[in-house]
Amino acid sequence: MSLGSEALSEISCDEVLAEIEHFLHGELDSSKAAHLAVHLAECGPCLERAEFTRTLKMVIRTKCRSEAPEHLSVRIQEALRRESFH
């Protein structure tokens, strides 16, 4: 699936979309990250996909955060301590 023109940069839309997660997490080497950044700067559809992915991750990270009640945390810690002594 090619969303934009491969002539825009040295990397295709398919390659960008396959690597977008790694790019957003800063997991690519500097050369590959630079190629993706150039492509994203020149290809609207890929940039929109990257921004959607970045926004979705932020919403999930923000909204899906919950902490266990204190009494549950204490029970789990106690159970782990008991388990480690066996």
C-alpha angles and dihedrals in degrees: 000000000000114000100180140012118299088210088072093079144345092275128065127234089247091055092047093051091047091054101035095103092052090046093052091049092049091242099131125094113256095257095053091042090053091052091050092047091053091049092048091049090055104035117067097191093052092045090051090051091049092049091047090051092047092049093046091052091049093050092048092047091049102039101036096055115113135155128220116249113267094248091054093049090051092049092050092048091049092049091050091050091050090048093051091056094056 
